[in-house]
Amino acid sequence: MDSKGIWSAEEAQEDFDRMLEQARSVGPQEIDDPTGIYVLKVKLDRTKPDAAQFLAKSAPKG
């Protein structure tokens, strides 16, 4: 992987966990493959409630 977040297909396969972490912490990661360039990005799941709000609402009263 280079400093711009571009991975070869081989690098992406060998270090999949690191690639996912880079997508979460740095931003979209490109995977350069003979069939094309793929972009991996993280999309937040907005269908689930915010953890902090859930805990605040669920806290015992008193």
HTML snippet that shows the backbone in 3Dmol.js (N, CA, C, O; Angstrom):
<script src="https://3Dmol.org/build/3Dmol-min.js"></script>
<div id="view" style="width:600px;height:400px;position:relative"></div>
<script>
const pdb = `
ATOM      1  N   MET A   1       0.839  -1.179   0.000  1.00  0.00           N
ATOM      2  CA  MET A   1       0.000   0.000   0.000  1.00  0.00           C
ATOM      3  C   MET A   1       0.882   1.238   0.000  1.00  0.00           C
ATOM      4  O   MET A   1       1.897   1.289   0.694  1.00  0.00           O
ATOM      5  N   ASP A   2       0.492   2.223  -0.773  1.00  0.00           N
ATOM      6  CA  ASP A   2       1.257   3.463  -0.745  1.00  0.00           C
ATOM      7  C   ASP A   2       0.581   4.470   0.186  1.00  0.00           C
ATOM      8  O   ASP A   2      -0.456   4.172   0.779  1.00  0.00           O
ATOM      9  N   SER A   3       1.160   5.643   0.309  1.00  0.00           N
ATOM     10  CA  SER A   3       0.653   6.629   1.273  1.00  0.00           C
ATOM     11  C   SER A   3      -0.714   7.197   0.888  1.00  0.00           C
ATOM     12  O   SER A   3      -1.363   7.837   1.714  1.00  0.00           O
ATOM     13  N   LYS A   4      -1.160   6.976  -0.343  1.00  0.00           N
ATOM     14  CA  LYS A   4      -2.460   7.492  -0.782  1.00  0.00           C
ATOM     15  C   LYS A   4      -3.589   6.503  -0.540  1.00  0.00           C
ATOM     16  O   LYS A   4      -4.734   6.785  -0.895  1.00  0.00           O
ATOM     17  N   GLY A   5      -3.297   5.356   0.054  1.00  0.00           N
ATOM     18  CA  GLY A   5      -4.344   4.376   0.304  1.00  0.00           C
ATOM     19  C   GLY A   5      -4.663   3.534  -0.905  1.00  0.00           C
ATOM     20  O   GLY A   5      -5.810   3.133  -1.099  1.00  0.00           O
ATOM     21  N   ILE A   6      -3.650   3.258  -1.733  1.00  0.00           N
ATOM     22  CA  ILE A   6      -3.835   2.417  -2.917  1.00  0.00           C
ATOM     23  C   ILE A   6      -3.126   1.089  -2.676  1.00  0.00           C
ATOM     24  O   ILE A   6      -1.923   1.051  -2.415  1.00  0.00           O
ATOM     25  N   TRP A   7      -3.881   0.009  -2.766  1.00  0.00           N
ATOM     26  CA  TRP A   7      -3.383  -1.336  -2.511  1.00  0.00           C
ATOM     27  C   TRP A   7      -3.386  -2.142  -3.800  1.00  0.00           C
ATOM     28  O   TRP A   7      -4.262  -1.960  -4.646  1.00  0.00           O
ATOM     29  N   SER A   8      -2.418  -3.026  -3.952  1.00  0.00           N
ATOM     30  CA  SER A   8      -2.516  -4.016  -5.027  1.00  0.00           C
ATOM     31  C   SER A   8      -3.489  -5.083  -4.525  1.00  0.00           C
ATOM     32  O   SER A   8      -3.734  -5.180  -3.322  1.00  0.00           O
ATOM     33  N   ALA A   9      -4.036  -5.869  -5.423  1.00  0.00           N
ATOM     34  CA  ALA A   9      -4.959  -6.929  -5.025  1.00  0.00           C
ATOM     35  C   ALA A   9      -4.268  -7.904  -4.073  1.00  0.00           C
ATOM     36  O   ALA A   9      -4.887  -8.398  -3.130  1.00  0.00           O
ATOM     37  N   GLU A  10      -2.988  -8.180  -4.317  1.00  0.00           N
ATOM     38  CA  GLU A  10      -2.246  -9.104  -3.472  1.00  0.00           C
ATOM     39  C   GLU A  10      -2.076  -8.539  -2.065  1.00  0.00           C
ATOM     40  O   GLU A  10      -2.270  -9.245  -1.075  1.00  0.00           O
ATOM     41  N   GLU A  11      -1.709  -7.255  -1.985  1.00  0.00           N
ATOM     42  CA  GLU A  11      -1.551  -6.615  -0.674  1.00  0.00           C
ATOM     43  C   GLU A  11      -2.876  -6.618   0.091  1.00  0.00           C
ATOM     44  O   GLU A  11      -2.903  -6.882   1.293  1.00  0.00           O
ATOM     45  N   ALA A  12      -3.964  -6.325  -0.606  1.00  0.00           N
ATOM     46  CA  ALA A  12      -5.285  -6.284   0.035  1.00  0.00           C
ATOM     47  C   ALA A  12      -5.655  -7.655   0.598  1.00  0.00           C
ATOM     48  O   ALA A  12      -6.213  -7.744   1.691  1.00  0.00           O
ATOM     49  N   GLN A  13      -5.352  -8.716  -0.133  1.00  0.00           N
ATOM     50  CA  GLN A  13      -5.654 -10.061   0.345  1.00  0.00           C
ATOM     51  C   GLN A  13      -4.786 -10.430   1.542  1.00  0.00           C
ATOM     52  O   GLN A  13      -5.268 -11.030   2.503  1.00  0.00           O
ATOM     53  N   GLU A  14      -3.515 -10.073   1.483  1.00  0.00           N
ATOM     54  CA  GLU A  14      -2.575 -10.449   2.540  1.00  0.00           C
ATOM     55  C   GLU A  14      -2.820  -9.685   3.844  1.00  0.00           C
ATOM     56  O   GLU A  14      -2.564 -10.209   4.928  1.00  0.00           O
ATOM     57  N   ASP A  15      -3.306  -8.468   3.743  1.00  0.00           N
ATOM     58  CA  ASP A  15      -3.440  -7.625   4.933  1.00  0.00           C
ATOM     59  C   ASP A  15      -4.842  -7.016   4.999  1.00  0.00           C
ATOM     60  O   ASP A  15      -5.001  -5.805   5.158  1.00  0.00           O
ATOM     61  N   PHE A  16      -5.852  -7.876   4.874  1.00  0.00           N
ATOM     62  CA  PHE A  16      -7.246  -7.449   4.802  1.00  0.00           C
ATOM     63  C   PHE A  16      -7.670  -6.662   6.044  1.00  0.00           C
ATOM     64  O   PHE A  16      -8.331  -5.631   5.920  1.00  0.00           O
ATOM     65  N   ASP A  17      -7.303  -7.127   7.228  1.00  0.00           N
ATOM     66  CA  ASP A  17      -7.685  -6.436   8.461  1.00  0.00           C
ATOM     67  C   ASP A  17      -7.124  -5.016   8.508  1.00  0.00           C
ATOM     68  O   ASP A  17      -7.815  -4.080   8.911  1.00  0.00           O
ATOM     69  N   ARG A  18      -5.890  -4.870   8.100  1.00  0.00           N
ATOM     70  CA  ARG A  18      -5.257  -3.537   8.098  1.00  0.00           C
ATOM     71  C   ARG A  18      -5.936  -2.622   7.083  1.00  0.00           C
ATOM     72  O   ARG A  18      -6.126  -1.433   7.340  1.00  0.00           O
ATOM     73  N   MET A  19      -6.300  -3.179   5.935  1.00  0.00           N
ATOM     74  CA  MET A  19      -6.990  -2.391   4.915  1.00  0.00           C
ATOM     75  C   MET A  19      -8.334  -1.888   5.441  1.00  0.00           C
ATOM     76  O   MET A  19      -8.698  -0.734   5.219  1.00  0.00           O
ATOM     77  N   LEU A  20      -9.080  -2.771   6.148  1.00  0.00           N
ATOM     78  CA  LEU A  20     -10.352  -2.356   6.730  1.00  0.00           C
ATOM     79  C   LEU A  20     -10.149  -1.252   7.766  1.00  0.00           C
ATOM     80  O   LEU A  20     -10.906  -0.282   7.796  1.00  0.00           O
ATOM     81  N   GLU A  21      -9.136  -1.394   8.609  1.00  0.00           N
ATOM     82  CA  GLU A  21      -8.856  -0.378   9.623  1.00  0.00           C
ATOM     83  C   GLU A  21      -8.489   0.950   8.972  1.00  0.00           C
ATOM     84  O   GLU A  21      -8.911   2.008   9.440  1.00  0.00           O
ATOM     85  N   GLN A  22      -7.707   0.904   7.897  1.00  0.00           N
ATOM     86  CA  GLN A  22      -7.344   2.134   7.180  1.00  0.00           C
ATOM     87  C   GLN A  22      -8.590   2.799   6.593  1.00  0.00           C
ATOM     88  O   GLN A  22      -8.705   4.024   6.614  1.00  0.00           O
ATOM     89  N   ALA A  23      -9.511   2.009   6.075  1.00  0.00           N
ATOM     90  CA  ALA A  23     -10.754   2.566   5.528  1.00  0.00           C
ATOM     91  C   ALA A  23     -11.568   3.241   6.626  1.00  0.00           C
ATOM     92  O   ALA A  23     -12.188   4.279   6.395  1.00  0.00           O
ATOM     93  N   ARG A  24     -11.567   2.648   7.831  1.00  0.00           N
ATOM     94  CA  ARG A  24     -12.297   3.239   8.965  1.00  0.00           C
ATOM     95  C   ARG A  24     -11.625   4.504   9.478  1.00  0.00           C
ATOM     96  O   ARG A  24     -12.302   5.493   9.759  1.00  0.00           O
ATOM     97  N   SER A  25     -10.309   4.487   9.603  1.00  0.00           N
ATOM     98  CA  SER A  25      -9.611   5.582  10.268  1.00  0.00           C
ATOM     99  C   SER A  25      -9.071   6.660   9.325  1.00  0.00           C
ATOM    100  O   SER A  25      -8.988   7.827   9.710  1.00  0.00           O
ATOM    101  N   VAL A  26      -8.708   6.288   8.110  1.00  0.00           N
ATOM    102  CA  VAL A  26      -8.084   7.241   7.193  1.00  0.00           C
ATOM    103  C   VAL A  26      -9.056   7.715   6.112  1.00  0.00           C
ATOM    104  O   VAL A  26      -9.119   8.903   5.795  1.00  0.00           O
ATOM    105  N   GLY A  27      -9.808   6.774   5.555  1.00  0.00           N
ATOM    106  CA  GLY A  27     -10.731   7.111   4.478  1.00  0.00           C
ATOM    107  C   GLY A  27     -10.714   6.030   3.410  1.00  0.00           C
ATOM    108  O   GLY A  27     -10.105   4.977   3.598  1.00  0.00           O
ATOM    109  N   PRO A  28     -11.375   6.284   2.296  1.00  0.00           N
ATOM    110  CA  PRO A  28     -11.490   5.270   1.241  1.00  0.00           C
ATOM    111  C   PRO A  28     -10.135   4.713   0.797  1.00  0.00           C
ATOM    112  O   PRO A  28      -9.147   5.439   0.690  1.00  0.00           O
ATOM    113  N   GLN A  29     -10.122   3.417   0.545  1.00  0.00           N
ATOM    114  CA  GLN A  29      -8.921   2.712   0.100  1.00  0.00           C
ATOM    115  C   GLN A  29      -9.173   2.163  -1.302  1.00  0.00           C
ATOM    116  O   GLN A  29     -10.230   1.589  -1.564  1.00  0.00           O
ATOM    117  N   GLU A  30      -8.215   2.338  -2.193  1.00  0.00           N
ATOM    118  CA  GLU A  30      -8.326   1.818  -3.555  1.00  0.00           C
ATOM    119  C   GLU A  30      -7.584   0.493  -3.669  1.00  0.00           C
ATOM    120  O   GLU A  30      -6.486   0.328  -3.137  1.00  0.00           O
ATOM    121  N   ILE A  31      -8.202  -0.443  -4.371  1.00  0.00           N
ATOM    122  CA  ILE A  31      -7.589  -1.741  -4.624  1.00  0.00           C
ATOM    123  C   ILE A  31      -7.417  -1.849  -6.129  1.00  0.00           C
ATOM    124  O   ILE A  31      -8.394  -1.909  -6.875  1.00  0.00           O
ATOM    125  N   ASP A  32      -6.170  -1.872  -6.565  1.00  0.00           N
ATOM    126  CA  ASP A  32      -5.843  -1.935  -7.991  1.00  0.00           C
ATOM    127  C   ASP A  32      -5.729  -3.389  -8.406  1.00  0.00           C
ATOM    128  O   ASP A  32      -4.837  -4.104  -7.949  1.00  0.00           O
ATOM    129  N   ASP A  33      -6.628  -3.824  -9.270  1.00  0.00           N
ATOM    130  CA  ASP A  33      -6.713  -5.209  -9.718  1.00  0.00           C
ATOM    131  C   ASP A  33      -6.687  -5.209 -11.247  1.00  0.00           C
ATOM    132  O   ASP A  33      -7.102  -4.225 -11.859  1.00  0.00           O
ATOM    133  N   PRO A  34      -6.213  -6.280 -11.878  1.00  0.00           N
ATOM    134  CA  PRO A  34      -6.199  -6.315 -13.342  1.00  0.00           C
ATOM    135  C   PRO A  34      -7.584  -6.093 -13.979  1.00  0.00           C
ATOM    136  O   PRO A  34      -7.676  -5.679 -15.135  1.00  0.00           O
ATOM    137  N   THR A  35      -8.651  -6.369 -13.227  1.00  0.00           N
ATOM    138  CA  THR A  35      -9.996  -6.190 -13.783  1.00  0.00           C
ATOM    139  C   THR A  35     -10.555  -4.789 -13.548  1.00  0.00           C
ATOM    140  O   THR A  35     -11.607  -4.448 -14.089  1.00  0.00           O
ATOM    141  N   GLY A  36      -9.871  -3.979 -12.753  1.00  0.00           N
ATOM    142  CA  GLY A  36     -10.326  -2.624 -12.495  1.00  0.00           C
ATOM    143  C   GLY A  36      -9.810  -2.101 -11.171  1.00  0.00           C
ATOM    144  O   GLY A  36      -9.041  -2.772 -10.482  1.00  0.00           O
ATOM    145  N   ILE A  37     -10.235  -0.906 -10.820  1.00  0.00           N
ATOM    146  CA  ILE A  37      -9.877  -0.305  -9.542  1.00  0.00           C
ATOM    147  C   ILE A  37     -11.137  -0.293  -8.691  1.00  0.00           C
ATOM    148  O   ILE A  37     -12.176   0.226  -9.098  1.00  0.00           O
ATOM    149  N   TYR A  38     -11.024  -0.871  -7.507  1.00  0.00           N
ATOM    150  CA  TYR A  38     -12.140  -0.947  -6.573  1.00  0.00           C
ATOM    151  C   TYR A  38     -11.879   0.014  -5.425  1.00  0.00           C
ATOM    152  O   TYR A  38     -10.732   0.216  -5.026  1.00  0.00           O
ATOM    153  N   VAL A  39     -12.935   0.602  -4.898  1.00  0.00           N
ATOM    154  CA  VAL A  39     -12.802   1.533  -3.778  1.00  0.00           C
ATOM    155  C   VAL A  39     -13.551   0.958  -2.586  1.00  0.00           C
ATOM    156  O   VAL A  39     -14.729   0.615  -2.678  1.00  0.00           O
ATOM    157  N   LEU A  40     -12.845   0.861  -1.468  1.00  0.00           N
ATOM    158  CA  LEU A  40     -13.436   0.382  -0.223  1.00  0.00           C
ATOM    159  C   LEU A  40     -13.606   1.578   0.693  1.00  0.00           C
ATOM    160  O   LEU A  40     -12.638   2.266   1.019  1.00  0.00           O
ATOM    161  N   LYS A  41     -14.845   1.824   1.110  1.00  0.00           N
ATOM    162  CA  LYS A  41     -15.090   2.902   2.057  1.00  0.00           C
ATOM    163  C   LYS A  41     -16.067   2.420   3.109  1.00  0.00           C
ATOM    164  O   LYS A  41     -16.839   1.489   2.882  1.00  0.00           O
ATOM    165  N   VAL A  42     -16.023   3.058   4.247  1.00  0.00           N
ATOM    166  CA  VAL A  42     -16.894   2.705   5.358  1.00  0.00           C
ATOM    167  C   VAL A  42     -18.152   3.545   5.266  1.00  0.00           C
ATOM    168  O   VAL A  42     -18.093   4.756   5.055  1.00  0.00           O
ATOM    169  N   LYS A  43     -19.292   2.886   5.428  1.00  0.00           N
ATOM    170  CA  LYS A  43     -20.570   3.581   5.460  1.00  0.00           C
ATOM    171  C   LYS A  43     -21.181   3.315   6.827  1.00  0.00           C
ATOM    172  O   LYS A  43     -21.385   2.162   7.208  1.00  0.00           O
ATOM    173  N   LEU A  44     -21.472   4.375   7.558  1.00  0.00           N
ATOM    174  CA  LEU A  44     -22.051   4.223   8.882  1.00  0.00           C
ATOM    175  C   LEU A  44     -23.452   3.643   8.770  1.00  0.00           C
ATOM    176  O   LEU A  44     -24.213   3.999   7.871  1.00  0.00           O
ATOM    177  N   ASP A  45     -23.779   2.757   9.681  1.00  0.00           N
ATOM    178  CA  ASP A  45     -25.107   2.146   9.710  1.00  0.00           C
ATOM    179  C   ASP A  45     -26.023   3.047  10.527  1.00  0.00           C
ATOM    180  O   ASP A  45     -26.021   2.997  11.757  1.00  0.00           O
ATOM    181  N   ARG A  46     -26.784   3.850   9.852  1.00  0.00           N
ATOM    182  CA  ARG A  46     -27.659   4.812  10.525  1.00  0.00           C
ATOM    183  C   ARG A  46     -28.985   4.192  10.963  1.00  0.00           C
ATOM    184  O   ARG A  46     -29.830   4.878  11.539  1.00  0.00           O
ATOM    185  N   THR A  47     -29.171   2.904  10.696  1.00  0.00           N
ATOM    186  CA  THR A  47     -30.407   2.241  11.108  1.00  0.00           C
ATOM    187  C   THR A  47     -30.369   1.838  12.573  1.00  0.00           C
ATOM    188  O   THR A  47     -31.410   1.546  13.162  1.00  0.00           O
ATOM    189  N   LYS A  48     -29.188   1.819  13.163  1.00  0.00           N
ATOM    190  CA  LYS A  48     -29.034   1.449  14.568  1.00  0.00           C
ATOM    191  C   LYS A  48     -28.960   2.714  15.419  1.00  0.00           C
ATOM    192  O   LYS A  48     -28.376   3.710  14.990  1.00  0.00           O
ATOM    193  N   PRO A  49     -29.542   2.690  16.615  1.00  0.00           N
ATOM    194  CA  PRO A  49     -29.499   3.877  17.465  1.00  0.00           C
ATOM    195  C   PRO A  49     -28.077   4.183  17.928  1.00  0.00           C
ATOM    196  O   PRO A  49     -27.241   3.286  18.043  1.00  0.00           O
ATOM    197  N   ASP A  50     -27.821   5.446  18.189  1.00  0.00           N
ATOM    198  CA  ASP A  50     -26.540   5.874  18.715  1.00  0.00           C
ATOM    199  C   ASP A  50     -26.341   5.239  20.092  1.00  0.00           C
ATOM    200  O   ASP A  50     -27.240   5.300  20.931  1.00  0.00           O
ATOM    201  N   ALA A  51     -25.200   4.641  20.330  1.00  0.00           N
ATOM    202  CA  ALA A  51     -24.944   3.923  21.583  1.00  0.00           C
ATOM    203  C   ALA A  51     -25.065   4.838  22.797  1.00  0.00           C
ATOM    204  O   ALA A  51     -25.648   4.438  23.805  1.00  0.00           O
ATOM    205  N   ALA A  52     -24.534   6.049  22.729  1.00  0.00           N
ATOM    206  CA  ALA A  52     -24.588   6.961  23.870  1.00  0.00           C
ATOM    207  C   ALA A  52     -26.034   7.339  24.193  1.00  0.00           C
ATOM    208  O   ALA A  52     -26.428   7.373  25.359  1.00  0.00           O
ATOM    209  N   GLN A  53     -26.820   7.623  23.151  1.00  0.00           N
ATOM    210  CA  GLN A  53     -28.221   7.970  23.375  1.00  0.00           C
ATOM    211  C   GLN A  53     -28.985   6.780  23.942  1.00  0.00           C
ATOM    212  O   GLN A  53     -29.809   6.947  24.841  1.00  0.00           O
ATOM    213  N   PHE A  54     -28.727   5.600  23.436  1.00  0.00           N
ATOM    214  CA  PHE A  54     -29.394   4.399  23.927  1.00  0.00           C
ATOM    215  C   PHE A  54     -29.100   4.178  25.407  1.00  0.00           C
ATOM    216  O   PHE A  54     -30.011   3.908  26.189  1.00  0.00           O
ATOM    217  N   LEU A  55     -27.823   4.291  25.794  1.00  0.00           N
ATOM    218  CA  LEU A  55     -27.451   4.089  27.185  1.00  0.00           C
ATOM    219  C   LEU A  55     -28.047   5.162  28.095  1.00  0.00           C
ATOM    220  O   LEU A  55     -28.462   4.871  29.217  1.00  0.00           O
ATOM    221  N   ALA A  56     -28.087   6.403  27.607  1.00  0.00           N
ATOM    222  CA  ALA A  56     -28.668   7.476  28.416  1.00  0.00           C
ATOM    223  C   ALA A  56     -30.162   7.234  28.646  1.00  0.00           C
ATOM    224  O   ALA A  56     -30.662   7.467  29.747  1.00  0.00           O
ATOM    225  N   LYS A  57     -30.869   6.775  27.629  1.00  0.00           N
ATOM    226  CA  LYS A  57     -32.304   6.518  27.757  1.00  0.00           C
ATOM    227  C   LYS A  57     -32.569   5.268  28.598  1.00  0.00           C
ATOM    228  O   LYS A  57     -33.610   5.169  29.248  1.00  0.00           O
ATOM    229  N   SER A  58     -31.645   4.325  28.590  1.00  0.00           N
ATOM    230  CA  SER A  58     -31.836   3.051  29.285  1.00  0.00           C
ATOM    231  C   SER A  58     -31.324   3.073  30.728  1.00  0.00           C
ATOM    232  O   SER A  58     -31.501   2.102  31.464  1.00  0.00           O
ATOM    233  N   ALA A  59     -30.708   4.147  31.122  1.00  0.00           N
ATOM    234  CA  ALA A  59     -30.123   4.229  32.459  1.00  0.00           C
ATOM    235  C   ALA A  59     -31.210   4.160  33.529  1.00  0.00           C
ATOM    236  O   ALA A  59     -32.298   4.708  33.350  1.00  0.00           O
ATOM    237  N   PRO A  60     -30.920   3.498  34.622  1.00  0.00           N
ATOM    238  CA  PRO A  60     -31.906   3.422  35.713  1.00  0.00           C
ATOM    239  C   PRO A  60     -32.216   4.823  36.257  1.00  0.00           C
ATOM    240  O   PRO A  60     -31.327   5.669  36.363  1.00  0.00           O
ATOM    241  N   LYS A  61     -33.439   5.044  36.586  1.00  0.00           N
ATOM    242  CA  LYS A  61     -33.871   6.329  37.137  1.00  0.00           C
ATOM    243  C   LYS A  61     -33.622   6.348  38.649  1.00  0.00           C
ATOM    244  O   LYS A  61     -33.838   5.344  39.328  1.00  0.00           O
ATOM    245  N   GLY A  62     -33.177   7.466  39.162  1.00  0.00           N
ATOM    246  CA  GLY A  62     -33.059   7.606  40.603  1.00  0.00           C
ATOM    247  C   GLY A  62     -31.714   7.434  41.083  1.00  0.00           C
ATOM    248  O   GLY A  62     -31.472   7.527  42.286  1.00  0.00           O
TER     249      GLY A  62
END
`;
const viewer = $3Dmol.createViewer("view");
viewer.addModel(pdb, "pdb");
viewer.setStyle({}, {cartoon: {color: "spectrum"}});
viewer.zoomTo();
viewer.render();
</script>
